[in-house]
Amino acid sequence: MLFDTNVVLDLLLDRESFSLDAARCFSRVESGEIEGWLCASTVTTLHYLIKKSVGAGKAFDSISLILSLFEIAPVDKSVLESALHLPFKDFEDAVLHEAARYSNVDVIVTRNVADFKNSSIPVQLPGNLQHR
């Protein structure tokens, strides 16, 4: 399962009303129950946003934790070129989709399901993973 940036931020920034579902997802990744993936561009975005929000030390610690738990779906020229041709409104979402597809990931986990309406990969809300 490839996790969208918003789900990871929900946990790391303790976003109220979303952090509990995100924590449950992370727990399942940590226990090995599910294989967690992140898009490579998500990692750099996370570092930037966490550093801006809570400082460089917390950003470093957060990225270290993430890299110990998740596999990383590469973003290369093929992924970017494929993403350009998808009928997605947001290029970042298209890149995430293609990184997942090129990495043979079976599900995208996001709070913004509508943003992935043209996805060829099944999309789930974080709260629905507990039922999988």
N, CA, C and O atoms as CSV, one atom per row, in Angstrom:
chain,resi,resn,atom,element,x,y,z
A,1,MET,N,N,0.832,-1.175,0.000
A,1,MET,CA,C,0.000,0.000,0.000
A,1,MET,C,C,0.880,1.241,0.000
A,1,MET,O,O,1.796,1.377,0.811
A,2,LEU,N,N,0.580,2.140,-0.925
A,2,LEU,CA,C,1.325,3.382,-0.985
A,2,LEU,C,C,0.500,4.480,-0.314
A,2,LEU,O,O,-0.664,4.695,-0.650
A,3,PHE,N,N,1.119,5.160,0.627
A,3,PHE,CA,C,0.426,6.168,1.421
A,3,PHE,C,C,0.653,7.559,0.843
A,3,PHE,O,O,1.782,7.950,0.545
A,4,ASP,N,N,-0.428,8.285,0.694
A,4,ASP,CA,C,-0.372,9.665,0.229
A,4,ASP,C,C,0.249,10.533,1.318
A,4,ASP,O,O,0.195,10.197,2.501
A,5,THR,N,N,0.825,11.626,0.914
A,5,THR,CA,C,1.495,12.546,1.830
A,5,THR,C,C,0.581,12.994,2.959
A,5,THR,O,O,1.025,13.122,4.101
A,6,ASN,N,N,-0.689,13.235,2.655
A,6,ASN,CA,C,-1.596,13.745,3.691
A,6,ASN,C,C,-1.769,12.773,4.851
A,6,ASN,O,O,-1.934,13.202,5.993
A,7,VAL,N,N,-1.736,11.494,4.584
A,7,VAL,CA,C,-1.908,10.497,5.648
A,7,VAL,C,C,-0.697,10.503,6.585
A,7,VAL,O,O,-0.847,10.407,7.803
A,8,VAL,N,N,0.484,10.617,6.015
A,8,VAL,CA,C,1.699,10.641,6.825
A,8,VAL,C,C,1.740,11.922,7.670
A,8,VAL,O,O,2.088,11.885,8.850
A,9,LEU,N,N,1.388,13.033,7.061
A,9,LEU,CA,C,1.360,14.296,7.800
A,9,LEU,C,C,0.331,14.270,8.930
A,9,LEU,O,O,0.546,14.867,9.984
A,10,ASP,N,N,-0.780,13.582,8.708
A,10,ASP,CA,C,-1.801,13.470,9.758
A,10,ASP,C,C,-1.205,12.909,11.037
A,10,ASP,O,O,-1.509,13.379,12.134
A,11,LEU,N,N,-0.356,11.904,10.891
A,11,LEU,CA,C,0.261,11.294,12.063
A,11,LEU,C,C,1.409,12.153,12.604
A,11,LEU,O,O,1.447,12.466,13.794
A,12,LEU,N,N,2.336,12.530,11.733
A,12,LEU,CA,C,3.538,13.226,12.192
A,12,LEU,C,C,3.244,14.600,12.781
A,12,LEU,O,O,3.960,15.056,13.673
A,13,LEU,N,N,2.205,15.259,12.295
A,13,LEU,CA,C,1.836,16.569,12.821
A,13,LEU,C,C,0.637,16.494,13.756
A,13,LEU,O,O,0.099,17.516,14.180
A,14,ASP,N,N,0.226,15.265,14.073
A,14,ASP,CA,C,-0.885,15.020,15.005
A,14,ASP,C,C,-2.115,15.854,14.648
A,14,ASP,O,O,-2.663,16.571,15.485
A,15,ARG,N,N,-2.531,15.742,13.395
A,15,ARG,CA,C,-3.713,16.469,12.928
A,15,ARG,C,C,-4.959,15.836,13.538
A,15,ARG,O,O,-5.304,14.688,13.257
A,16,GLU,N,N,-5.604,16.604,14.357
A,16,GLU,CA,C,-6.776,16.117,15.091
A,16,GLU,C,C,-7.833,15.600,14.130
A,16,GLU,O,O,-8.001,16.144,13.038
A,17,SER,N,N,-8.521,14.590,14.515
A,17,SER,CA,C,-9.574,13.868,13.804
A,17,SER,C,C,-9.051,13.006,12.648
A,17,SER,O,O,-9.819,12.240,12.067
A,18,PHE,N,N,-7.774,13.114,12.307
A,18,PHE,CA,C,-7.208,12.253,11.274
A,18,PHE,C,C,-6.061,11.403,11.805
A,18,PHE,O,O,-5.747,10.365,11.223
A,19,SER,N,N,-5.434,11.820,12.891
A,19,SER,CA,C,-4.205,11.157,13.346
A,19,SER,C,C,-4.438,9.736,13.844
A,19,SER,O,O,-3.551,8.892,13.719
A,20,LEU,N,N,-5.601,9.456,14.401
A,20,LEU,CA,C,-5.858,8.106,14.918
A,20,LEU,C,C,-5.877,7.073,13.791
A,20,LEU,O,O,-5.261,6.014,13.912
A,21,ASP,N,N,-6.575,7.372,12.703
A,21,ASP,CA,C,-6.597,6.441,11.563
A,21,ASP,C,C,-5.192,6.281,10.978
A,21,ASP,O,O,-4.785,5.176,10.620
A,22,ALA,N,N,-4.459,7.385,10.884
A,22,ALA,CA,C,-3.093,7.318,10.359
A,22,ALA,C,C,-2.209,6.472,11.274
A,22,ALA,O,O,-1.394,5.684,10.796
A,23,ALA,N,N,-2.370,6.635,12.583
A,23,ALA,CA,C,-1.578,5.859,13.549
A,23,ALA,C,C,-1.874,4.369,13.410
A,23,ALA,O,O,-0.964,3.545,13.498
A,24,ARG,N,N,-3.111,4.027,13.199
A,24,ARG,CA,C,-3.470,2.613,13.002
A,24,ARG,C,C,-2.806,2.051,11.747
A,24,ARG,O,O,-2.336,0.913,11.743
A,25,CYS,N,N,-2.769,2.849,10.689
A,25,CYS,CA,C,-2.102,2.418,9.455
A,25,CYS,C,C,-0.615,2.188,9.696
A,25,CYS,O,O,-0.063,1.162,9.301
A,26,PHE,N,N,0.028,3.157,10.351
A,26,PHE,CA,C,1.461,3.043,10.640
A,26,PHE,C,C,1.741,1.828,11.511
A,26,PHE,O,O,2.742,1.138,11.319
A,27,SER,N,N,0.871,1.571,12.453
A,27,SER,CA,C,1.039,0.425,13.344
A,27,SER,C,C,1.021,-0.880,12.550
A,27,SER,O,O,1.791,-1.799,12.829
A,28,ARG,N,N,0.147,-0.948,11.573
A,28,ARG,CA,C,0.070,-2.157,10.746
A,28,ARG,C,C,1.308,-2.308,9.871
A,28,ARG,O,O,1.753,-3.424,9.604
A,29,VAL,N,N,1.862,-1.184,9.425
A,29,VAL,CA,C,3.117,-1.235,8.664
A,29,VAL,C,C,4.248,-1.676,9.585
A,29,VAL,O,O,5.042,-2.547,9.229
A,30,GLU,N,N,4.320,-1.076,10.763
A,30,GLU,CA,C,5.386,-1.386,11.713
A,30,GLU,C,C,5.372,-2.851,12.134
A,30,GLU,O,O,6.429,-3.454,12.323
A,31,SER,N,N,4.179,-3.425,12.281
A,31,SER,CA,C,4.063,-4.822,12.703
A,31,SER,C,C,4.326,-5.803,11.563
A,31,SER,O,O,4.463,-7.005,11.790
A,32,GLY,N,N,4.397,-5.283,10.331
A,32,GLY,CA,C,4.610,-6.159,9.182
A,32,GLY,C,C,3.328,-6.738,8.625
A,32,GLY,O,O,3.360,-7.548,7.699
A,33,GLU,N,N,2.200,-6.328,9.181
A,33,GLU,CA,C,0.905,-6.828,8.706
A,33,GLU,C,C,0.635,-6.379,7.266
A,33,GLU,O,O,0.071,-7.127,6.468
A,34,ILE,N,N,1.042,-5.159,6.950
A,34,ILE,CA,C,0.948,-4.666,5.584
A,34,ILE,C,C,2.296,-4.074,5.184
A,34,ILE,O,O,3.063,-3.613,6.029
A,35,GLU,N,N,2.568,-4.094,3.889
A,35,GLU,CA,C,3.797,-3.489,3.381
A,35,GLU,C,C,3.488,-2.047,3.012
A,35,GLU,O,O,2.638,-1.785,2.160
A,36,GLY,N,N,4.176,-1.119,3.652
A,36,GLY,CA,C,3.949,0.299,3.413
A,36,GLY,C,C,4.947,0.874,2.430
A,36,GLY,O,O,6.141,0.580,2.481
A,37,TRP,N,N,4.437,1.693,1.544
A,37,TRP,CA,C,5.249,2.373,0.543
A,37,TRP,C,C,4.981,3.866,0.610
A,37,TRP,O,O,3.883,4.299,0.960
A,38,LEU,N,N,5.989,4.642,0.273
A,38,LEU,CA,C,5.842,6.072,0.064
A,38,LEU,C,C,6.471,6.416,-1.277
A,38,LEU,O,O,7.423,5.770,-1.715
A,39,CYS,N,N,5.938,7.421,-1.910
A,39,CYS,CA,C,6.524,7.956,-3.132
A,39,CYS,C,C,7.779,8.738,-2.730
A,39,CYS,O,O,7.770,9.437,-1.717
A,40,ALA,N,N,8.844,8.627,-3.505
A,40,ALA,CA,C,10.088,9.330,-3.179
A,40,ALA,C,C,9.854,10.830,-3.015
A,40,ALA,O,O,10.454,11.457,-2.142
A,41,SER,N,N,9.000,11.402,-3.833
A,41,SER,CA,C,8.742,12.837,-3.712
A,41,SER,C,C,7.982,13.172,-2.435
A,41,SER,O,O,8.056,14.301,-1.952
A,42,THR,N,N,7.259,12.215,-1.889
A,42,THR,CA,C,6.583,12.426,-0.608
A,42,THR,C,C,7.598,12.659,0.500
A,42,THR,O,O,7.382,13.498,1.374
A,43,VAL,N,N,8.693,11.930,0.471
A,43,VAL,CA,C,9.698,12.038,1.534
A,43,VAL,C,C,10.294,13.448,1.567
A,43,VAL,O,O,10.464,14.023,2.643
A,44,THR,N,N,10.607,13.999,0.412
A,44,THR,CA,C,11.170,15.352,0.398
A,44,THR,C,C,10.127,16.391,0.807
A,44,THR,O,O,10.446,17.359,1.497
A,45,THR,N,N,8.898,16.189,0.384
A,45,THR,CA,C,7.818,17.102,0.781
A,45,THR,C,C,7.598,17.045,2.285
A,45,THR,O,O,7.425,18.079,2.930
A,46,LEU,N,N,7.604,15.838,2.844
A,46,LEU,CA,C,7.435,15.684,4.287
A,46,LEU,C,C,8.533,16.417,5.046
A,46,LEU,O,O,8.256,17.135,6.008
A,47,HIS,N,N,9.765,16.241,4.621
A,47,HIS,CA,C,10.876,16.909,5.305
A,47,HIS,C,C,10.673,18.414,5.300
A,47,HIS,O,O,10.799,19.066,6.336
A,48,TYR,N,N,10.361,18.960,4.147
A,48,TYR,CA,C,10.163,20.406,4.036
A,48,TYR,C,C,9.043,20.893,4.959
A,48,TYR,O,O,9.225,21.860,5.698
A,49,LEU,N,N,7.888,20.227,4.917
A,49,LEU,CA,C,6.734,20.677,5.703
A,49,LEU,C,C,6.937,20.488,7.208
A,49,LEU,O,O,6.527,21.337,7.999
A,50,ILE,N,N,7.559,19.395,7.601
A,50,ILE,CA,C,7.794,19.153,9.027
A,50,ILE,C,C,8.834,20.145,9.558
A,50,ILE,O,O,8.676,20.693,10.648
A,51,LYS,N,N,9.886,20.368,8.789
A,51,LYS,CA,C,10.913,21.332,9.206
A,51,LYS,C,C,10.304,22.719,9.377
A,51,LYS,O,O,10.595,23.422,10.346
A,52,LYS,N,N,9.471,23.098,8.440
A,52,LYS,CA,C,8.821,24.411,8.486
A,52,LYS,C,C,7.869,24.521,9.676
A,52,LYS,O,O,7.743,25.585,10.283
A,53,SER,N,N,7.205,23.420,10.004
A,53,SER,CA,C,6.199,23.428,11.068
A,53,SER,C,C,6.795,23.274,12.470
A,53,SER,O,O,6.412,23.995,13.392
A,54,VAL,N,N,7.738,22.328,12.629
A,54,VAL,CA,C,8.217,22.025,13.983
A,54,VAL,C,C,9.740,21.981,14.125
A,54,VAL,O,O,10.245,21.648,15.197
A,55,GLY,N,N,10.481,22.311,13.061
A,55,GLY,CA,C,11.917,22.415,13.188
A,55,GLY,C,C,12.709,21.297,12.527
A,55,GLY,O,O,12.181,20.225,12.229
A,56,ALA,N,N,13.985,21.574,12.306
A,56,ALA,CA,C,14.882,20.666,11.588
A,56,ALA,C,C,15.113,19.356,12.337
A,56,ALA,O,O,15.171,18.296,11.714
A,57,GLY,N,N,15.246,19.411,13.657
A,57,GLY,CA,C,15.480,18.191,14.438
A,57,GLY,C,C,14.331,17.206,14.316
A,57,GLY,O,O,14.547,16.013,14.104
A,58,LYS,N,N,13.121,17.704,14.449
A,58,LYS,CA,C,11.933,16.842,14.327
A,58,LYS,C,C,11.806,16.310,12.899
A,58,LYS,O,O,11.403,15.165,12.696
A,59,ALA,N,N,12.148,17.136,11.914
A,59,ALA,CA,C,12.091,16.690,10.519
A,59,ALA,C,C,13.071,15.545,10.286
A,59,ALA,O,O,12.724,14.544,9.659
A,60,PHE,N,N,14.295,15.691,10.791
A,60,PHE,CA,C,15.301,14.633,10.647
A,60,PHE,C,C,14.822,13.342,11.306
A,60,PHE,O,O,14.902,12.271,10.705
A,61,ASP,N,N,14.326,13.440,12.540
A,61,ASP,CA,C,13.834,12.259,13.257
A,61,ASP,C,C,12.670,11.604,12.524
A,61,ASP,O,O,12.598,10.379,12.432
A,62,SER,N,N,11.767,12.415,12.009
A,62,SER,CA,C,10.597,11.886,11.295
A,62,SER,C,C,11.004,11.146,10.033
A,62,SER,O,O,10.492,10.061,9.757
A,63,ILE,N,N,11.920,11.723,9.263
A,63,ILE,CA,C,12.368,11.071,8.031
A,63,ILE,C,C,13.128,9.791,8.353
A,63,ILE,O,O,12.982,8.795,7.644
A,64,SER,N,N,13.928,9.799,9.397
A,64,SER,CA,C,14.635,8.580,9.813
A,64,SER,C,C,13.641,7.473,10.149
A,64,SER,O,O,13.830,6.325,9.748
A,65,LEU,N,N,12.588,7.811,10.880
A,65,LEU,CA,C,11.551,6.830,11.221
A,65,LEU,C,C,10.865,6.306,9.967
A,65,LEU,O,O,10.686,5.099,9.806
A,66,ILE,N,N,10.489,7.204,9.099
A,66,ILE,CA,C,9.796,6.825,7.862
A,66,ILE,C,C,10.644,5.867,7.030
A,66,ILE,O,O,10.144,4.863,6.523
A,67,LEU,N,N,11.928,6.184,6.894
A,67,LEU,CA,C,12.796,5.328,6.082
A,67,LEU,C,C,13.018,3.960,6.708
A,67,LEU,O,O,13.338,3.003,6.003
A,68,SER,N,N,12.853,3.858,8.014
A,68,SER,CA,C,12.995,2.557,8.660
A,68,SER,C,C,11.737,1.698,8.502
A,68,SER,O,O,11.801,0.476,8.638
A,69,LEU,N,N,10.605,2.326,8.219
A,69,LEU,CA,C,9.338,1.599,8.137
A,69,LEU,C,C,8.849,1.322,6.720
A,69,LEU,O,O,8.246,0.281,6.460
A,70,PHE,N,N,9.106,2.244,5.814
A,70,PHE,CA,C,8.480,2.199,4.492
A,70,PHE,C,C,9.477,1.882,3.388
A,70,PHE,O,O,10.658,2.224,3.455
A,71,GLU,N,N,8.947,1.210,2.364
A,71,GLU,CA,C,9.655,1.076,1.100
A,71,GLU,C,C,9.431,2.381,0.336
A,71,GLU,O,O,8.446,3.078,0.578
A,72,ILE,N,N,10.326,2.710,-0.570
A,72,ILE,CA,C,10.210,3.960,-1.314
A,72,ILE,C,C,10.017,3.657,-2.805
A,72,ILE,O,O,10.821,2.961,-3.426
A,73,ALA,N,N,8.938,4.195,-3.354
A,73,ALA,CA,C,8.648,4.046,-4.778
A,73,ALA,C,C,9.409,5.137,-5.534
A,73,ALA,O,O,9.175,6.323,-5.303
A,74,PRO,N,N,10.307,4.753,-6.423
A,74,PRO,CA,C,11.137,5.734,-7.114
A,74,PRO,C,C,10.329,6.666,-8.024
A,74,PRO,O,O,9.286,6.298,-8.563
A,75,VAL,N,N,10.845,7.863,-8.167
A,75,VAL,CA,C,10.314,8.823,-9.133
A,75,VAL,C,C,11.454,9.119,-10.102
A,75,VAL,O,O,12.436,9.776,-9.757
A,76,ASP,N,N,11.296,8.621,-11.311
A,76,ASP,CA,C,12.306,8.848,-12.338
A,76,ASP,C,C,11.633,9.450,-13.571
A,76,ASP,O,O,10.450,9.787,-13.539
A,77,LYS,N,N,12.383,9.579,-14.633
A,77,LYS,CA,C,11.857,10.201,-15.847
A,77,LYS,C,C,10.633,9.461,-16.382
A,77,LYS,O,O,9.676,10.100,-16.819
A,78,SER,N,N,10.643,8.136,-16.358
A,78,SER,CA,C,9.511,7.353,-16.860
A,78,SER,C,C,8.240,7.626,-16.059
A,78,SER,O,O,7.156,7.782,-16.621
A,79,VAL,N,N,8.393,7.682,-14.747
A,79,VAL,CA,C,7.250,7.966,-13.872
A,79,VAL,C,C,6.697,9.353,-14.174
A,79,VAL,O,O,5.487,9.530,-14.310
A,80,LEU,N,N,7.584,10.330,-14.278
A,80,LEU,CA,C,7.151,11.708,-14.524
A,80,LEU,C,C,6.496,11.862,-15.893
A,80,LEU,O,O,5.477,12.540,-16.022
A,81,GLU,N,N,7.067,11.244,-16.898
A,81,GLU,CA,C,6.475,11.326,-18.242
A,81,GLU,C,C,5.114,10.655,-18.289
A,81,GLU,O,O,4.183,11.182,-18.898
A,82,SER,N,N,4.989,9.500,-17.654
A,82,SER,CA,C,3.692,8.822,-17.606
A,82,SER,C,C,2.658,9.667,-16.867
A,82,SER,O,O,1.500,9.744,-17.277
A,83,ALA,N,N,3.081,10.292,-15.784
A,83,ALA,CA,C,2.168,11.114,-14.987
A,83,ALA,C,C,1.632,12.298,-15.791
A,83,ALA,O,O,0.488,12.714,-15.605
A,84,LEU,N,N,2.456,12.834,-16.680
A,84,LEU,CA,C,2.017,13.966,-17.510
A,84,LEU,C,C,0.801,13.630,-18.365
A,84,LEU,O,O,0.013,14.511,-18.710
A,85,HIS,N,N,0.654,12.360,-18.703
A,85,HIS,CA,C,-0.407,11.951,-19.625
A,85,HIS,C,C,-1.652,11.406,-18.928
A,85,HIS,O,O,-2.585,10.953,-19.592
A,86,LEU,N,N,-1.672,11.446,-17.624
A,86,LEU,CA,C,-2.841,10.960,-16.888
A,86,LEU,C,C,-3.896,12.059,-16.765
A,86,LEU,O,O,-3.564,13.243,-16.707
A,87,PRO,N,N,-5.168,11.659,-16.725
A,87,PRO,CA,C,-6.248,12.647,-16.573
A,87,PRO,C,C,-6.481,13.023,-15.106
A,87,PRO,O,O,-7.610,12.954,-14.620
A,88,PHE,N,N,-5.426,13.417,-14.407
A,88,PHE,CA,C,-5.511,13.863,-13.022
A,88,PHE,C,C,-5.468,15.392,-13.009
A,88,PHE,O,O,-4.776,16.005,-13.822
A,89,LYS,N,N,-6.199,15.994,-12.099
A,89,LYS,CA,C,-6.163,17.453,-11.976
A,89,LYS,C,C,-4.854,17.923,-11.364
A,89,LYS,O,O,-4.372,19.007,-11.690
A,90,ASP,N,N,-4.275,17.117,-10.480
A,90,ASP,CA,C,-3.077,17.505,-9.750
A,90,ASP,C,C,-1.905,16.635,-10.187
A,90,ASP,O,O,-1.971,15.408,-10.105
A,91,PHE,N,N,-0.836,17.270,-10.650
A,91,PHE,CA,C,0.335,16.536,-11.125
A,91,PHE,C,C,0.967,15.705,-10.015
A,91,PHE,O,O,1.417,14.587,-10.263
A,92,GLU,N,N,1.005,16.236,-8.799
A,92,GLU,CA,C,1.590,15.495,-7.674
A,92,GLU,C,C,0.857,14.170,-7.450
A,92,GLU,O,O,1.491,13.147,-7.191
A,93,ASP,N,N,-0.471,14.188,-7.549
A,93,ASP,CA,C,-1.250,12.957,-7.406
A,93,ASP,C,C,-0.966,11.996,-8.555
A,93,ASP,O,O,-0.896,10.784,-8.352
A,94,ALA,N,N,-0.804,12.533,-9.754
A,94,ALA,CA,C,-0.490,11.691,-10.911
A,94,ALA,C,C,0.878,11.033,-10.741
A,94,ALA,O,O,1.051,9.865,-11.088
A,95,VAL,N,N,1.843,11.771,-10.212
A,95,VAL,CA,C,3.181,11.215,-9.961
A,95,VAL,C,C,3.093,10.115,-8.912
A,95,VAL,O,O,3.692,9.052,-9.076
A,96,LEU,N,N,2.355,10.360,-7.846
A,96,LEU,CA,C,2.184,9.353,-6.805
A,96,LEU,C,C,1.560,8.081,-7.398
A,96,LEU,O,O,1.999,6.968,-7.107
A,97,HIS,N,N,0.539,8.264,-8.225
A,97,HIS,CA,C,-0.120,7.126,-8.869
A,97,HIS,C,C,0.865,6.318,-9.714
A,97,HIS,O,O,0.924,5.092,-9.614
A,98,GLU,N,N,1.633,7.016,-10.543
A,98,GLU,CA,C,2.563,6.316,-11.422
A,98,GLU,C,C,3.715,5.672,-10.655
A,98,GLU,O,O,4.174,4.592,-11.029
A,99,ALA,N,N,4.181,6.307,-9.607
A,99,ALA,CA,C,5.214,5.686,-8.768
A,99,ALA,C,C,4.667,4.393,-8.159
A,99,ALA,O,O,5.379,3.392,-8.080
A,100,ALA,N,N,3.418,4.415,-7.734
A,100,ALA,CA,C,2.780,3.209,-7.190
A,100,ALA,C,C,2.661,2.135,-8.265
A,100,ALA,O,O,2.961,0.965,-8.026
A,101,ARG,N,N,2.223,2.544,-9.440
A,101,ARG,CA,C,2.026,1.577,-10.531
A,101,ARG,C,C,3.358,0.954,-10.953
A,101,ARG,O,O,3.439,-0.263,-11.125
A,102,TYR,N,N,4.386,1.756,-11.118
A,102,TYR,CA,C,5.696,1.240,-11.518
A,102,TYR,C,C,6.303,0.337,-10.441
A,102,TYR,O,O,7.133,-0.520,-10.744
A,103,SER,N,N,5.889,0.528,-9.186
A,103,SER,CA,C,6.399,-0.293,-8.081
A,103,SER,C,C,5.489,-1.477,-7.765
A,103,SER,O,O,5.718,-2.195,-6.791
A,104,ASN,N,N,4.464,-1.681,-8.582
A,104,ASN,CA,C,3.511,-2.786,-8.415
A,104,ASN,C,C,2.803,-2.758,-7.068
A,104,ASN,O,O,2.567,-3.803,-6.462
A,105,VAL,N,N,2.467,-1.569,-6.604
A,105,VAL,CA,C,1.725,-1.408,-5.353
A,105,VAL,C,C,0.249,-1.638,-5.645
A,105,VAL,O,O,-0.258,-1.204,-6.679
A,106,ASP,N,N,-0.441,-2.323,-4.734
A,106,ASP,CA,C,-1.820,-2.742,-5.009
A,106,ASP,C,C,-2.907,-1.772,-4.540
A,106,ASP,O,O,-4.046,-1.878,-4.993
A,107,VAL,N,N,-2.588,-0.831,-3.645
A,107,VAL,CA,C,-3.587,0.091,-3.105
A,107,VAL,C,C,-2.913,1.432,-2.803
A,107,VAL,O,O,-1.773,1.479,-2.341
A,108,ILE,N,N,-3.637,2.516,-3.072
A,108,ILE,CA,C,-3.213,3.849,-2.655
A,108,ILE,C,C,-4.091,4.253,-1.481
A,108,ILE,O,O,-5.317,4.161,-1.554
A,109,VAL,N,N,-3.464,4.700,-0.401
A,109,VAL,CA,C,-4.186,5.115,0.803
A,109,VAL,C,C,-4.123,6.631,0.887
A,109,VAL,O,O,-3.041,7.215,0.949
A,110,THR,N,N,-5.299,7.269,0.889
A,110,THR,CA,C,-5.367,8.722,0.909
A,110,THR,C,C,-6.666,9.183,1.543
A,110,THR,O,O,-7.659,8.455,1.550
A,111,ARG,N,N,-6.654,10.403,2.079
A,111,ARG,CA,C,-7.901,11.008,2.531
A,111,ARG,C,C,-8.616,11.701,1.379
A,111,ARG,O,O,-9.796,12.038,1.485
A,112,ASN,N,N,-7.910,11.908,0.295
A,112,ASN,CA,C,-8.467,12.621,-0.856
A,112,ASN,C,C,-8.823,11.647,-1.983
A,112,ASN,O,O,-8.255,11.706,-3.073
A,113,VAL,N,N,-9.763,10.759,-1.704
A,113,VAL,CA,C,-10.144,9.734,-2.671
A,113,VAL,C,C,-10.602,10.350,-3.990
A,113,VAL,O,O,-10.293,9.821,-5.057
A,114,ALA,N,N,-11.328,11.453,-3.929
A,114,ALA,CA,C,-11.833,12.102,-5.151
A,114,ALA,C,C,-10.705,12.527,-6.084
A,114,ALA,O,O,-10.887,12.561,-7.301
A,115,ASP,N,N,-9.547,12.850,-5.527
A,115,ASP,CA,C,-8.404,13.253,-6.354
A,115,ASP,C,C,-7.864,12.099,-7.188
A,115,ASP,O,O,-7.110,12.314,-8.137
A,116,PHE,N,N,-8.247,10.884,-6.836
A,116,PHE,CA,C,-7.769,9.692,-7.531
A,116,PHE,C,C,-8.896,8.976,-8.275
A,116,PHE,O,O,-8.843,7.762,-8.473
A,117,LYS,N,N,-9.918,9.737,-8.686
A,117,LYS,CA,C,-11.067,9.111,-9.348
A,117,LYS,C,C,-10.679,8.432,-10.659
A,117,LYS,O,O,-11.372,7.516,-11.102
A,118,ASN,N,N,-9.594,8.859,-11.283
A,118,ASN,CA,C,-9.128,8.242,-12.532
A,118,ASN,C,C,-8.023,7.214,-12.309
A,118,ASN,O,O,-7.325,6.838,-13.252
A,119,SER,N,N,-7.862,6.764,-11.085
A,119,SER,CA,C,-6.809,5.830,-10.750
A,119,SER,C,C,-7.097,4.433,-11.290
A,119,SER,O,O,-8.226,3.949,-11.221
A,120,SER,N,N,-6.075,3.802,-11.822
A,120,SER,CA,C,-6.195,2.398,-12.228
A,120,SER,C,C,-5.861,1.464,-11.062
A,120,SER,O,O,-5.978,0.244,-11.178
A,121,ILE,N,N,-5.446,2.052,-9.943
A,121,ILE,CA,C,-5.109,1.317,-8.732
A,121,ILE,C,C,-6.213,1.587,-7.710
A,121,ILE,O,O,-6.631,2.735,-7.565
A,122,PRO,N,N,-6.697,0.571,-7.000
A,122,PRO,CA,C,-7.714,0.812,-5.976
A,122,PRO,C,C,-7.234,1.839,-4.945
A,122,PRO,O,O,-6.055,1.883,-4.595
A,123,VAL,N,N,-8.166,2.656,-4.470
A,123,VAL,CA,C,-7.871,3.722,-3.516
A,123,VAL,C,C,-8.734,3.522,-2.282
A,123,VAL,O,O,-9.923,3.225,-2.390
A,124,GLN,N,N,-8.131,3.686,-1.101
A,124,GLN,CA,C,-8.864,3.515,0.152
A,124,GLN,C,C,-8.576,4.652,1.110
A,124,GLN,O,O,-7.505,5.257,1.088
A,125,LEU,N,N,-9.553,4.923,1.945
A,125,LEU,CA,C,-9.362,5.851,3.057
A,125,LEU,C,C,-8.571,5.163,4.152
A,125,LEU,O,O,-8.679,3.946,4.302
A,126,PRO,N,N,-7.775,5.899,4.926
A,126,PRO,CA,C,-7.004,5.275,6.008
A,126,PRO,C,C,-7.885,4.508,7.001
A,126,PRO,O,O,-7.491,3.440,7.469
A,127,GLY,N,N,-9.042,5.023,7.322
A,127,GLY,CA,C,-9.937,4.359,8.276
A,127,GLY,C,C,-10.490,3.039,7.784
A,127,GLY,O,O,-10.904,2.203,8.587
A,128,ASN,N,N,-10.505,2.838,6.475
A,128,ASN,CA,C,-11.031,1.587,5.911
A,128,ASN,C,C,-10.017,0.457,5.914
A,128,ASN,O,O,-10.385,-0.694,5.680
A,129,LEU,N,N,-8.747,0.755,6.174
A,129,LEU,CA,C,-7.730,-0.291,6.165
A,129,LEU,C,C,-7.890,-1.255,7.325
A,129,LEU,O,O,-7.479,-2.412,7.233
A,130,GLN,N,N,-8.486,-0.789,8.420
A,130,GLN,CA,C,-8.652,-1.688,9.560
A,130,GLN,C,C,-9.587,-2.836,9.227
A,130,GLN,O,O,-9.612,-3.836,9.945
A,131,HIS,N,N,-10.360,-2.712,8.149
A,131,HIS,CA,C,-11.307,-3.745,7.763
A,131,HIS,C,C,-10.776,-4.646,6.662
A,131,HIS,O,O,-11.475,-5.548,6.200
A,132,ARG,N,N,-9.554,-4.406,6.246
A,132,ARG,CA,C,-8.995,-5.153,5.131
A,132,ARG,C,C,-8.385,-6.454,5.588
A,132,ARG,O,O,-7.866,-7.213,4.771
